[in-house]
C-alpha cells in the first residue's frame, strides 16, 4: 500500500481543481492513471470514488456559502443516475486504445469549455418547459460521460445551468458538486458491482480528493480563475496528446 501513497496528493490536486472549476477531478486522475498503464475501467472506477469524496466535501462547503441551487441540482442529479449506470456498463465494452482516443476528445472539449467559460453569461427570465425537458435529457447524457470516463458530468452540467437555466457562474460550479453526489455515487456502485473497482486506489484517491474539495471550495472565493484556467488547459492538452500518441502506438 505504501508504494501507492502518491495517489493521495494526486487526489488532492484533482480535488482542488475539480472543486474550483466544477468539472470534477477526473480530468486529472483518469489521464494520469491511464498513461501509467492502469486499465481504463479501474481508472474510471477509482476516479468516481474520488469524485464522490470530493463532492461531499465541496457540497458541504458550498452549502455554507449558500451558493447551491438545490432545486436544479437535485433534478439534474436524479436524471443523471440512469445514464451513469449505462456508462459504467459501456466502459467495459471498449478496448484500451479506443478509450484513450475517446477520452482524449473529451479532454480537448474540456479545454474548450475552460477557454470560453469566462464568456458564459446567465440568461435572465423564466425557464421554459422545453428547456427543462432538454436539461433532463442532457443530464442523462452527462451521466453516461460521467461513469464511462470517470470524470463527472460538469463539462455538460455547468454550461447547461449557466446558459439554459440562468444560474450564475459561481453558483453553477457549486451546484455541479451537488449533482456529482448522485452521478458519482451511482457510477461507483455500478463499477464496483461489475468488478471494475480497485479499492486501494479508490480509498487513497478519495482521501486526497476530500481534502482537495475543502481547499478548492475556499480558494474559489479568492483565486482569480484566469491564471489557473490557463495552467489547467496546458496540462490537459498535454495529457490528451499523450493519450492519442499511446493509442496510435507512436
C-alpha positions, 0 to 999 in steps of 0.5 A, spaced: 500 500 500 505 504 501 508 504 494 501 507 492 501 513 497 502 518 491 495 517 489 493 521 495 496 528 493 494 526 486 487 526 489 488 532 492 490 536 486 484 533 482 480 535 488 482 542 488 481 543 481 475 539 480 472 543 486 474 550 483 472 549 476 466 544 477 468 539 472 470 534 477 477 531 478 477 526 473 480 530 468 486 529 472 486 522 475 483 518 469 489 521 464 494 520 469 492 513 471 491 511 464 498 513 461 501 509 467 498 503 464 492 502 469 486 499 465 481 504 463 475 501 467 479 501 474 481 508 472 474 510 471 472 506 477 477 509 482 476 516 479 468 516 481 470 514 488 474 520 488 469 524 485 464 522 490 469 524 496 470 530 493 463 532 492 461 531 499 466 535 501 465 541 496 457 540 497 458 541 504 462 547 503 458 550 498 452 549 502 455 554 507 456 559 502 449 558 500 451 558 493 447 551 491 441 551 487 438 545 490 432 545 486 436 544 479 441 540 482 437 535 485 433 534 478 439 534 474 442 529 479 436 524 479 436 524 471 443 523 471 443 516 475 440 512 469 445 514 464 451 513 469 449 506 470 449 505 462 456 508 462 459 504 467 456 498 463 459 501 456 466 502 459 467 495 459 465 494 452 471 498 449 478 496 448 484 500 451 486 504 445 479 506 443 478 509 450 484 513 450 482 516 443 475 517 446 477 520 452 482 524 449 476 528 445 473 529 451 479 532 454 480 537 448 472 539 449 474 540 456 479 545 454 474 548 450 469 549 455 475 552 460 477 557 454 470 560 453 467 559 460 469 566 462 464 568 456 458 564 459 453 569 461 446 567 465 440 568 461 435 572 465 427 570 465 423 564 466 425 557 464 421 554 459 418 547 459 422 545 453 428 547 456 427 543 462 425 537 458 432 538 454 436 539 461 433 532 463 435 529 457 442 532 457 443 530 464 442 523 462 447 524 457 452 527 462 451 521 466 453 516 461 460 521 460 460 521 467 461 513 469 464 511 462 470 516 463 470 517 470 470 524 470 463 527 472 458 530 468 460 538 469 463 539 462 455 538 460 452 540 467 455 547 468 454 550 461 447 547 461 445 551 468 449 557 466 446 558 459 439 554 459 437 555 466 440 562 468 444 560 474 450 564 475 457 562 474 459 561 481 453 558 483 453 553 477 460 550 479 457 549 486 451 546 484 455 541 479 458 538 486 451 537 488 449 533 482 456 529 482 453 526 489 448 522 485 452 521 478 458 519 482 455 515 487 451 511 482 457 510 477 461 507 483 456 502 485 455 500 478 463 499 477 464 496 483 458 491 482 461 489 475 468 488 478 471 494 475 473 497 482 480 497 485 479 499 492 486 501 494 486 506 489 479 508 490 480 509 498 487 513 497 484 517 491 478 519 495 482 521 501 486 526 497 480 528 493 476 530 500 481 534 502 482 537 495 474 539 495 475 543 502 481 547 499 478 548 492 471 550 495 475 556 499 480 558 494 474 559 489 472 565 493 479 568 492 483 565 486 482 569 480 480 563 475 484 566 469 491 564 471 489 557 473 484 556 467 490 557 463 495 552 467 489 547 467 488 547 459 496 546 458 496 540 462 490 537 459 492 538 452 498 535 454 495 529 457 490 528 451 496 528 446 499 523 450 493 519 450 492 519 442 500 518 441 499 511 446 493 509 442 496 510 435 502 506 438 507 512 436 
